[in-house]
Amino acid sequence: MKDVLPDINRWLGRGDNSIALATVVAVAKSAPRPPGAKMAVNACGEISGGVSGGCVEGAVVEIAEGVMGGDPPQLVHFGIADSEAWDVGLPCGGEIDVWIQRFEPGRFSSIAGKGGRAVEVTLLEGAAPGAKLVVSADGERSGTLGAPELDDEAASTASEAMWAEMSERRGSLFFDVTAPAPRLIMFGAVDIAASVCTLARAAGWRPYVVDPRARFATAERFPDAEGVIAGWPDEAFARLGGIDPATSIVVLTHDPKLDDAALEIALRSPARFVGAMGSRRAQATRRERLLALGFDDSELERLSAPVGLDLGAMNREETALSVLAEVVAARHGREGGRLALRQGRIHEVPA
């Protein structure tokens, strides 16, 4: 939603209120855009975003024009055979289902515009196609799918989907997720943290740097950080609003006092990923300290240490790439590794 919202708001601001929104709700095979990808069309013929990388946009625009003219919302399937590859369809051989409706400003678009977290559930088929239920991160609901029991079931699934950060179709319902950029909190205002910040920012993450040593934890040293906090981990987590399931945490210092203080909180939090830098000898001594603090083996299995993928990194920038690569892989449930050696699909598609 966030990709097309700036253009939609610009259109609305100048009085163009007739807008259609097309959303990919399901994909199969080698579809170029994932569920949740959007294209907006206005009555002037302007387009924002895309649903297929160019393959079926023309057909979607025609349907969108009908929807803007009063047609009901439509669920449309696009698939293509190799023999028809350069006719209307998908040359890549994939298949997509696209939901096309009039755009109506509401709570979901408002939350998305503010960088919040929510799920909009749309009924694609049934008694009232187009009915919507919006569930926000605090559990508040607005709208209805037409039946209290369906709303309850959808809200439960939405609560899971918003933290998985993956839009998907389940039966007759489509769960459309909007979420803020993922958050990476680094402990240790060391040189490599600056490089990780630069890469993380370029990849669309929100990097933060924390260190109780105020002379090191300065905004000038970390210009690409979303925020720099001079404080101990407990204070920093409080100032950052706590740890949620979309947060990744990496410890970059070699100081046991800061290491252990950060890990003692992170390993017992819902953080998606927890990693720590250091040699294998440092990891062994860290493990002994954490066991002495009362952690058990199952809790320590969460800790990825030494942090990073095996890239053979030699300098600071390569090491930062190694660290961020593992954080990204963990966010998507992957182990990392070479795509050339991977079996199956490159991109996972929700069932």
C-alpha positions, -999 to +999 in steps of 0.1 A: +000+000+000+028+024+009+042+022-026+012+037-044-002+058-015+019+090-023+004+091-058-031+084-046-029+112-020-016+135-047-045+127-070-070+131-041-054+164-032-061+179-066-097+165-067-093+133-086-116+111-064-123+084-089-095+059-083-093+021-088-069-001-069-057-035-082-040-059-058-022-092-064-040-116-041-024-149-052+004-161-074+017-193-088+049-204-106+072-176-116+049-146-111+070-114-110+051-096-081+041-110-047+007-110-030+000-075-019+016-058-049-006-029-061-014-007-090-036+024-087-054+040-117-073+072-118-100+085-142-074+106-161-055+074-170-026+079-147-010+048-132+010+041-101+027+009-092+022-025-110+009-060-106+030-080-130+060-060-142+041-050-174+026-082-186-011-077-178-013-041-167-032-031-199-059-056-192-061-046-155-065-009-166-095-018-187-112-036-158-102-007-135-119+018-158-151-003-156-149-004-118-145+034-117-175+036-140-197+017-115-189-020-121-186-041-089-152-052-077-137-081-096-114-110-089-095-118-122-071-146-130-042-142-154-022-171-167-004-177-200+008-206-220+043-204-236+027-203-271+009-171-262+037-156-242+039-123-261+001-119-263-018-105-234-005-125-203+026-134-184+056-142-206+073-157-175+048-185-174+034-175-140-002-171-128-017-143-107-051-135-092-058-098-091-086-081-070-098-048-086-119-023-066-126+013-062-102+030-038-119+044-007-097+063+019-101+046+053-083+034+084-060+010+065-046+036+042-043+060+071-023+036+091-001+027+061+005+064+054+017+069+089+041+039+087+020+018+111+012-019+113-022-033+104-040-059+082-069-053+059-090-084+054-110-084+022-138-109+014-131-119-022-160-143-028-193-150-010-223-130+000-207-096+001-175-095-021-155-064-011-165-064+026-135-054+047-122-058+083-092-038+095-071-051+124-044-029+139-013-039+159-032-031+192-060-055+182-085-028+175-110-037+147-130-016+122-154-028+096-169-063+092-169-092+068-206-098+074-206-123+103-192-120+139-177-155+138-160-148+104-146-115+119-132-133+149-115-160+128-101-134+104-089-112+133-070-141+148-052-149+115-046-112+109-027-109+142-003-136+130+000-122+095+009-087+106+041-099+123+050-124+096+047-093+073+034-114+044+002-107+026-016-138+015-050-153+005-066-179+026-097-193+011-121-165+003-102-140+024-072-119+014-050-106+042-032-074+031-004-064+055+011-030+059+041-026+083+068-001+091+103-008+077+120-036+097+140-025+127+177-035+134+191-026+168+229-028+172+246-027+205+281-013+203+290+021+188+319+005+168+331+012+133+314-018+117+280-005+131+284+026+108+288+003+078+259-019+088+238+012+092+246+023+056+237-010+041+206-015+063+193+020+053+199+012+016+180-021+020+150-003+036+156-011+072+156+012+102+190+008+120+196+020+156+229+021+175+231+018+213+261+022+235+263+035+271+296+053+262+282+087+252+315+098+236+311+070+210+273+070+206+269+102+186+247+109+156+278+124+138+295+090+139+264+072+125+248+095+100+227+066+085+213+054+118+176+060+124+186+068+160+216+067+183+211+061+220+237+067+246+224+043+273+224+008+287+203-019+269+173-017+294+170+020+290+175+018+252+148-008+247+124+013+268+131+044+247+126+024+215+092+011+226+103-024+236+110-054+215+085-068+191+085-099+168+097-078+138+129-066+156+163-079+149+191-074+175+229-077+169+256-072+195+288-059+180+309-050+210+335-073+226+328-059+261+312-086+283+294-059+304+275-046+274+273-079+256+257-097+285+233-069+294+219-067+259+217-105+254+201-111+287+171-090+275+172-099+238+173-137+243+142-137+264+123-113+241+101-120+210+128-106+187+129-123+154+167-126+153+195-123+179+232-124+169+265-115+184+299-108+169+332-123+182+357-151+177+347-187+185+367-184+217+347-153+226+315-172+219+326-200+242+333-177+271+301-158+264+281-190+265+296-199+299+286-165+312+250-168+299+247-203+314+258-188+347+231-162+344+205-189+343+200-195+305+195-230+293+206-247+261+173-242+244+174-205+251+209-202+238+200-219+206+184-186+196+218-169+195+235-168+162+272-164+171+295-156+154+269-135+135+270-133+097+270-155+066+302-171+054+312-147+027+349-147+034+346-111+044+379-093+049+372-056+055+347-036+074+322-032+046+323-069+036+318-079+072+288-055+075+274-072+044+279-106+060+260-095+091+231-078+073+228-107+049+221-131+078+197-107+094+177-104+061+178-142+056+165-148+091+137-123+085+125-143+056+130-177+072+161-187+052+195-201+061+214-181+034+235-198+008+239-198-030+207-196-051+224-217-077+225-246-053+189-241-039+162-265-050+126-253-056+113-218-059+135-188-054+106-169-038+083-186-014+046-184-023+020-186+004-003-217+001 
